[in-house]
């Protein structure tokens, strides 16, 4: 993750787990934001499975056995404390039916991994793929804020499941980003960006992946993740 102490502590995993416990005990209990710390703890774990996904509050409520209205208030608490973000869908002048629910992200990759339980039925690459997507989201968010670029950040998803991970919209233009952890590129990875470019041909599109070669597919720039992050400001 991006918490500085995670890089200086001897046991980063233990530190991050302690960070989550401290947050629950100090921020939630001491501030009196909820009377049921156990329910909130279950909610945090259930919410971790929504990381990088379209948020379904009813599903999270069923998973942690808490009423839907209470879960909605829990998500509001996370946002108020800047512990998590809900990312809205991009719908400017949409020609196709667009999804209505936001995507969800905890504020830090390491904290997300500390909260998310892993077991025999969980594939590591699923959590790792979402982690990479989360990392890029926070880098985009930080650069946009620090440099005062003026973008609003969205994701894009149509009713027939064409999707782009992140869309930046502002006076500097429209930028669309798709993130893939794999080092091997396949044609199906471009489908969301190509659909987006049909709707918004003035946009600049980027596929960021886990390989080492910089390439191009039509109007789509293909960047290795390390190179993209090193040149992030240039691409914004």
Buried (B, 14 or more C-beta within 10 A) or exposed (E): BBBEEBEEBEEBEEBBBBBBEEBBEEEBEEEEBBEEEEBBBBBBBBBBBBBBBBBEBEBBBEBBEBEEEBBEBBBEBBBEBEBBBBBBBBBEEEEEEBBEBBBBBBBBBBBBBBBBEEEEEEEEEBBBBBBBBBBBBBBBBEBBEEEEBEBEBBBBBBEEEBBBBBBBBBEEEBBBBBBBBEEEBEEEBBBBBBBBBEBBEEBBBBBBBBBEEEEEBEEBBBBBBEEBBEEBEEBB
